[in-house]
Amino acid sequence: MWCAAELGLEIERSDIGGAFGGNDGAEYLSRNPNGKIPTLIDKDYVLWESNAIVRYLCDQYGIGHWLPETSRKRGHANQWMDWYQTALHRPMTVLFWQLIRTKAENRDYAAIEAAIGECANYWTMLDQHLAERLYILGDQISMADIPLGCAAYRWHSMEFTRPNLPNFQAWWSRISERSAYQAHVMLPLT
Ligand SMILES: N[C@@H](CCC(=O)N[C@@H](CS)C(=O)NCC(=O)O)C(=O)O
């Protein structure tokens, strides 16, 4: 939704899954057999996997810097997008489930500590990468910032002690000033 808003696209959002349900019904499963969200429906075109959706939106409707113009820049954008999915997503999901969706008395604090440490190591890599860049690919925001930008909000919105990562924090502050990010990402964690 953040990506679509940045591209100026009007998308009707239907809340599915979790407390809303509906992702295990035949209609939804016929579009996305995983029963997961998100699923994008663009006229007669159906697409699932969030990063694939971001790439498609930027490719089909992207303006200027959102879809990097060279293969090499797209390579780096894809690298960081996939890195989020394959490296950060798992420990970030542990934190989200433990701290947001599990009552305090039932939490696994060893798992939480381990996940904080793992995420901190990954965020430190990004912090080093951002030492000489405003955004993940350089001077301009691009599709590469979208998955990590969403995760950065969650990282800063849960209660635990975070390491001081000045470049990462400056990047996150920059992104947090964007109205599309505020409207679609900076929402209560539930
Ligand atoms: N790799 C997939 C992950 C999809 C996924 O796990 N979605 C979760 C939310 S982040 C979901 O559908 N949860 C609702 C449920 O399982 O009922 C993507 O990025 O789209």
The ligand as an ORCA input file, in Angstrom:
! r2SCAN-3c Opt
* xyz 0 1
  N       6.701    -14.046      1.664
  C       5.311    -13.647      1.755
  C       4.854    -13.786      3.193
  C       3.350    -13.716      3.290
  C       2.889    -13.811      4.741
  O       3.433    -14.607      5.532
  N       1.882    -13.003      5.105
  C       1.371    -12.998      6.465
  C       1.336    -11.572      6.976
  S       2.946    -10.855      6.960
  C      -0.062    -13.497      6.502
  O      -0.688    -13.662      5.479
  N      -0.596    -13.720      7.694
  C      -2.011    -13.965      7.862
  C      -2.350    -15.381      8.094
  O      -1.479    -16.260      7.966
  O      -3.546    -15.594      8.407
  C       5.190    -12.187      1.263
  O       6.117    -11.408      1.456
  O       4.150    -11.841      0.682
*
